[in-house]
């Protein structure tokens, strides 16, 4: 059901199963400043390691806040 709905909506994603909703929820919570512990509780995980798999690092967001290494020269 989830796969059909995601494809019908025209969403471009690497996977189309129901787990995309869990990953989206984890990413949204992470962006709002929630801790991995809180995200794990929402997703009902027993292990923080499992939660870490869902809360992938957002490279685009990191690029917005990155700072040059102290003393480094730019190329």
N, C-alpha and C positions, 0 to 999 in steps of 0.2 A: 504494500500500500504506500509506504513512504517513498520507495523508489519511483513508482509511477507518478506520485504527486510532485516530487522534486523535478523529474524530467519534464512533466507537463508544464511546470512553472518556468522552465527554461533556465534553471540554475546551472551554472557551470561549476562543476566540482570534480575532484579526483575520485570520490566514491559517492554512491547515491543511496546507501542504506540508512536505516533509522539512526545509526550512530552519529550521523552528521548533525542531528539535533542536539545530541549530548555534547559534541565538540563545540558547537555554536554557543550553547549555554555556558560551558566552561570558559570559552574565550571571552564572552560578554561579561561574565562575572569577574574574570581576571582584569579586564580593561577598566572595570569600575573599582578596582582596588581590593577585591575579595582575596582572602588568603587561600592557599591550597586546602587547608583544613576545612574552611567554610564550603568551598567548592565540592570537596569530597563528601561533606554531609548532605549537600543538595543532591548530588548524584548517587548518594547512598553507597559509597565505596567503603570497603573495610580497610584498605591500605592506601596510604598517601602516595605510594609508588604508582598505583593505578590511576589516581587523580592526575599525577604529573604527566601521564601519557595523554590525557584528554586536554590538558591545559598547555598546549604547544606554545612555544615562544612566537610572538608576532614580530617578525623581522621588520616589517614596514613601520610598526610603532617604535621599535628600538632605534631605527634610523632617524626618527624625528627627535629623539632625546639624546643621541650619542654626542659625546664631547671628545675632543682630541686628547690623546694621552699627554700628560704634562711633560713639557720639554721636547715633544716630538715636532718635527718640521713637516709641513704638508708637501706632497710631491707635485 
